[in-house]
């Protein structure tokens, strides 16, 4: 049975190359997602800070926002 399935070096290299390319794409995708999430959270913080400034001290803006 082992003789039926012979894997030569060229095939091994091809499979290894595909694996490397796939992993590289996964990493690039994860980095891109993280970048977009950081942009979102940064803009959310900016928007919250701007909204908070229009409320009076003691209005519990953050607590009310958290309940939504």
C-alpha positions as a printed Julia matrix, in Angstrom:
68×3 Matrix{Float64}:
   0.0    0.0    0.0
   2.84   2.39   0.82
   4.21   1.91  -2.66
   0.94   3.02  -4.26
   1.07   6.44  -2.62
   4.48   7.89  -3.29
   4.97  11.52  -2.52
   7.94  13.08  -4.22
   9.77  16.21  -3.1
   8.13  18.4   -5.74
   4.66  17.5   -4.44
   5.73  18.06  -0.83
   7.1   21.48  -1.73
   3.89  22.35  -3.59
   1.74  21.4   -0.58
   4.06  23.31   1.76
   3.85  26.38  -0.49
   0.04  26.25  -0.51
   0.02  25.94   3.27
   2.35  28.92   3.65
   0.28  31.07   1.28
  -2.93  30.15   3.09
  -1.46  30.99   6.49
  -0.1   34.28   5.14
  -3.57  35.24   3.89
  -5.08  34.36   7.27
  -2.6   36.61   9.05
  -3.17  39.49   6.61
  -6.93  39.17   7.07
  -6.61  39.16  10.87
  -4.37  42.24  10.8
  -6.84  44.05   8.54
  -9.79  43.18  10.8
  -7.88  44.36  13.87
  -6.96  47.6   12.11
 -10.6   48.3   11.24
 -11.78  47.46  14.77
  -9.18  49.82  16.26
 -10.39  52.6   13.94
 -13.97  51.93  15.0
 -13.19  51.96  18.73
 -11.11  55.12  18.35
 -13.97  56.91  16.57
 -16.48  55.55  19.1
 -14.41  56.98  21.96
 -14.18  60.31  20.16
 -17.96  60.35  19.6
 -18.64  59.42  23.22
 -16.34  62.14  24.48
 -18.05  64.69  22.25
 -21.52  63.56  23.4
 -20.44  63.53  27.06
 -19.34  67.15  26.86
 -22.92  68.23  26.13
 -24.2   66.67  29.36
 -23.97  68.23  32.81
 -21.64  66.9   35.48
 -23.38  64.16  37.45
 -25.78  63.19  34.65
 -24.33  59.65  34.62
 -23.88  59.72  30.86
 -21.59  56.69  30.73
 -23.83  54.62  33.04
 -26.89  55.41  30.96
 -25.03  54.64  27.77
 -23.91  51.29  29.16
 -27.5   50.27  29.88
 -28.56  50.73  26.24
